[in-house]
Amino acid sequence: MSDRFSFGIGDRFGQQGEAQLAALRKIHAAGISVAPVWNKSHREHAIIGTGPADVRREADEAVRKTAWAHPYFVDADHIRRDTVEAFLEPSDFFTLDVAEEIGRAASAERMDAFLYRAEPYL
């Protein structure tokens, strides 16, 4: 089995990591290798009173307690330039929140630069 697939698990209160891994073990037993990706947004941290390092601690602890022997990751969910700093150290992935850019046109220069960089992939 390879870890081709990932499964986002949002444990809002940091209490369900072991149970989530038990569910993923059932998926593995069915022959599908899935890597869990814990995620929690800046907004959710603000509501609950936690921080990005808390998600990493919970993931690491659940993996240790359950002897999870497969890859797992932590995602910085819905981050922006003004919230990214706290997520840099504990996160493996970064899901960008682009909501403030929706509806704003890029300049012709930026579009040309993007197309130039993307040309090898066309």
C-alpha positions in Angstrom: 0.0 0.0 0.0 1.2 3.5 -0.7 0.0 6.6 1.0 -1.6 8.0 -2.2 -4.7 9.4 -0.5 -5.1 11.8 2.4 -8.0 12.3 4.7 -8.6 15.6 6.4 -9.5 15.3 10.0 -10.7 18.3 11.9 -10.5 17.7 15.6 -11.8 21.0 16.9 -11.3 20.4 20.6 -8.2 18.2 20.3 -9.8 15.2 21.9 -10.6 12.8 19.1 -7.2 11.9 17.6 -7.1 8.4 18.8 -10.7 7.6 17.7 -10.0 9.2 14.3 -6.9 6.9 13.9 -9.0 3.9 14.9 -11.4 4.7 12.0 -8.5 5.2 9.6 -7.1 1.8 10.7 -10.4 0.3 9.4 -9.7 2.0 6.0 -6.2 0.6 6.0 -7.5 -2.9 6.8 -9.7 -2.7 3.7 -6.5 -2.2 1.7 -6.7 1.5 1.2 -3.7 3.5 2.6 -4.8 6.9 3.8 -2.7 9.5 5.5 -4.5 11.6 8.1 -4.2 15.3 7.8 -5.2 17.2 11.0 -6.4 20.7 10.2 -7.7 23.7 12.1 -8.1 27.3 10.8 -7.0 30.5 12.5 -10.7 31.3 13.0 -11.3 28.0 14.8 -8.2 28.5 17.0 -9.5 31.9 17.9 -12.9 30.5 18.9 -11.6 27.6 20.9 -8.6 29.3 22.4 -5.9 27.1 21.0 -3.0 27.6 18.6 -1.4 25.7 15.7 1.2 24.0 18.0 -1.7 22.4 19.9 -2.8 20.6 16.7 0.7 19.3 16.2 0.9 18.1 19.8 -2.4 16.3 19.6 -1.5 14.6 16.3 1.9 13.5 17.6 0.4 12.2 20.8 -2.4 10.3 19.1 0.1 8.7 16.8 2.3 7.8 19.7 -0.5 6.4 21.9 -2.0 4.3 19.1 1.4 3.2 17.5 0.2 4.6 14.1 3.0 3.5 11.8 2.0 5.4 8.7 2.5 8.9 7.5 0.4 11.7 9.0 0.4 15.5 8.6 -0.8 18.8 10.0 -2.4 21.4 7.7 -2.5 25.1 8.3 -6.1 25.5 7.2 -7.4 28.8 5.6 -4.4 30.9 6.4 -3.6 34.4 5.1 -0.5 36.5 5.1 -1.4 38.0 8.5 -2.0 34.6 10.1 0.7 32.4 8.6 3.5 33.0 11.1 2.2 30.9 13.9 1.6 28.0 11.5 5.1 27.8 10.0 6.8 25.6 12.6 4.0 23.0 13.4 2.5 22.6 9.9 3.3 20.3 7.0 0.8 21.8 4.5 -0.6 25.3 4.0 -4.1 25.8 2.7 -4.4 29.4 1.6 -7.5 31.4 2.1 -7.9 33.5 -1.0 -11.3 35.0 -0.2 -10.0 38.5 -0.1 -8.7 38.2 -3.6 -11.9 36.9 -5.2 -13.2 39.3 -7.7 -10.0 41.3 -7.9 -8.5 41.3 -11.4 -4.8 40.6 -11.8 -2.7 43.1 -13.7 -1.7 42.2 -17.3 1.9 42.0 -16.1 1.1 39.5 -13.4 -0.9 37.4 -15.7 1.9 37.4 -18.3 4.4 36.5 -15.7 2.2 33.6 -14.5 1.7 32.3 -18.0 5.4 32.5 -18.7 6.2 30.4 -15.5 3.5 27.9 -16.3 4.5 27.4 -19.9 6.4 24.2 -19.2 3.2 22.6 -17.8 0.9 23.5 -20.7 
